[in-house]
Amino acid sequence: MQRVQYLLLMFMASVAILYWRRYRSRTADLLFLILFCVLGALFILFPERSTWLANLVGVGRGADLLLYTLFCVTFLVLSRHKAKIEDAEERIAKLVRHLALMEAPDASSAWTSGDATPPSARTTGLPERLLDD
Amino acid sequence: MTGGDIIATPSIWVIIPAFNESSVIAEVVHNLQLLQDVCILVVDDGSEDATYEKARSAGALVCRHIVNIGQGAALQTGFEYALNHGAEVLVTFDADGQHFHGDLPHVIGPILRNECDVVLGSRFLGADSVAGIPIGRYYLLKIAVFIWRNLLGLKITDIHNGFRAFSKSAASNLKLRNSRMYHATEILEYIGRRRLHMIEVPVHIHYSAYSLSKGQSYGDFLVLGLDHLLNFFRQR
C-alpha cells in the first residue's frame, strides 16, 4: 500500500465518522478548509512542485494527486451537505411536533365527551387483567 | 371515570405511530381496546390516506403531524403527549398489525412490578415467534444483533422491534433526535449510555404480505447496519 492510499482512506473514514448523522464539527470544518486552501494555493503557485509532493506520497504525477484530492474534497462537501440537511430535518420535526401537540385534543375532555374511548376505570390497585402474568 | 381512586392505577399509554395504515389501524386500535385499561394514542405521521379518520372513529386519541417526519419523531411526539397527560408506563406498538395485543401484559409486567426501566419485545426468544419471517431478514437481524452484543455489550436478541415499554422516567429522558428508522439505534444507545435496566420478553410477530410490504427494505437494513457501526466508533 502506498502512503497516499493510507492518507486518503484515513481521510474518508474520519469525514464519515465526523459528519455521519449531522454531527458537524466546526473545528473539523475549519481545519479542512484551511488545509485545502493551502494545498490549492500551493498547486497554483508551484505546479511543478506538485510532482514532488505526489512522489512523496507514492503517486506518479501531480495531476493524479490533484484528482485524488478533488475526490476527497467532493466527499467532504457532500458529507457536510448531508449533515446540514439532517440538521434542517431535525428542526422541521420540532416544528411539526409543536404544531401536532398544540392541535391535539386533551385526553380527559376527549374521553368525557365521548370523542375517544376512555380506558376503563379501576378503583384501586393495579388492573387485575394486566397482572395475569 | 370515577374520582380520586384513579390515582392508584398506573396510567398505561400505548403509542402507535402510523403512516398510511388506514386499512388496518381500526383493527389494531380495537384489539388494544380489548385490554380496557390502556390509553391509546395514535400518532398520524402525515398520512396521505384516511388513517387519521379511521383511528379517530375507532376511538383512539390521535395526534397528527402535518407532514411525514418519520417513525422516531412520531414516537417522540407520542411520548411527550402521553407524559403531559401523566403517563407512568409508555408502550410503543406498531400500526401495521405485526404486533399482538395479547403480548402487552407481558411487555409491561416488568415495569409495573418495578423490575426494570425498559422492556424490549423480542421475536427471537419464543419458540414460534418467528413464524413466517423472510430468511434474508432473519439473517440480517442476526448479524446486527451479533454486532450489538459483542461490540457494544448490550445483551439483546432483537434490535429492531417496535414493541417496547418504558417507565415514566426512562421515557421522559429519552429525546429522540433521529426521525427515521435510526431511532431503533438511538433507543439502544440511550439504554446503554444511561445504563438503564433493560429486559427482553418474547413477543409474537405476525408477518403478512401487508406488513412485509410496509417494512424495511434490505437496503434500509444495510444502511442501518452502517449506522450502527459508525456509531460504535463515535462512542469510543
Contacts between the chains, C-beta under 8 A, distances in Angstrom:
chain1	res1	chain2	res2	distance
A	16	B	230	6.5
A	17	B	230	6.0
A	17	B	233	5.3
A	17	B	234	6.3
A	20	B	227	7.5
A	20	B	230	4.7
A	20	B	231	7.9
A	20	B	234	7.9
A	21	B	178	7.1
A	21	B	182	7.3
A	21	B	227	7.2
A	21	B	230	7.5
A	21	B	231	7.5
A	23	B	234	7.3
A	89	B	69	7.4
A	89	B	179	6.2
A	90	B	177	6.0
A	90	B	179	7.3
A	92	B	67	7.7
A	92	B	69	6.5
A	93	B	69	4.6
A	93	B	70	7.2
A	93	B	73	4.4
A	93	B	76	7.9
A	93	B	179	5.1
A	96	B	46	7.8
A	96	B	65	4.8
A	96	B	66	6.0
A	96	B	67	6.1
A	96	B	69	5.2
A	96	B	73	7.3
A	97	B	65	7.3
A	97	B	69	7.8
A	97	B	73	6.6
A	97	B	76	6.7
A	97	B	77	4.7
A	97	B	80	7.2
A	99	B	65	7.9
A	99	B	66	6.2
A	100	B	43	7.6
A	100	B	63	4.9
A	100	B	64	5.7
A	100	B	65	5.1
A	100	B	66	7.4
A	100	B	77	5.5
A	101	B	63	6.9
A	101	B	77	6.6
A	101	B	80	6.2
A	101	B	81	6.1
A	101	B	84	7.7
A	103	B	64	6.9
A	104	B	61	7.6
A	104	B	62	7.7
A	104	B	63	4.5
A	104	B	64	7.6
A	104	B	81	6.0
A	105	B	61	6.5
A	105	B	62	8.0
A	106	B	85	7.9
A	107	B	39	6.7
A	107	B	61	5.7
A	107	B	85	4.8
A	108	B	85	7.8
A	110	B	61	5.8
A	111	B	1	6.9
A	112	B	1	7.5
A	115	B	56	7.6
A	116	B	40	7.9
A	116	B	56	7.5
A	116	B	59	5.6
A	116	B	60	6.2
A	116	B	61	4.8
A	117	B	33	5.9
A	117	B	40	7.5
A	117	B	59	3.3
A	117	B	60	7.4
A	118	B	1	6.2
A	119	B	12	7.5
A	119	B	36	6.6
A	119	B	37	5.3
A	119	B	38	5.7
A	119	B	39	5.0
A	119	B	40	8.0
A	120	B	36	4.4
A	120	B	37	6.2
A	121	B	1	4.7
A	121	B	2	5.2
A	121	B	5	7.8
A	121	B	6	6.0
A	121	B	9	7.6
A	122	B	5	7.9
A	122	B	6	7.9
A	122	B	8	8.0
A	122	B	9	5.0
A	122	B	37	6.6
A	123	B	2	6.6
A	123	B	5	4.6
A	123	B	8	7.7
A	124	B	5	5.8
A	124	B	8	4.8
A	124	B	9	7.8
A	125	B	8	6.0
A	125	B	9	7.5
A	126	B	9	7.1
A	126	B	10	6.7
A	126	B	112	6.0
A	127	B	9	6.4
A	127	B	12	7.8
A	127	B	36	7.7
A	127	B	37	4.0
A	129	B	35	6.7
A	129	B	36	6.8
A	129	B	37	6.4
A	129	B	105	7.0
A	130	B	12	7.3
A	130	B	35	7.4
A	130	B	37	6.0
A	130	B	104	7.8
A	130	B	105	4.8
A	130	B	108	6.5
A	130	B	109	7.3
A	130	B	112	6.7
A	131	B	105	7.7
A	131	B	109	7.6
A	131	B	112	7.4
A	132	B	105	6.3
A	133	B	105	6.1
A	133	B	106	6.3
A	133	B	109	4.6
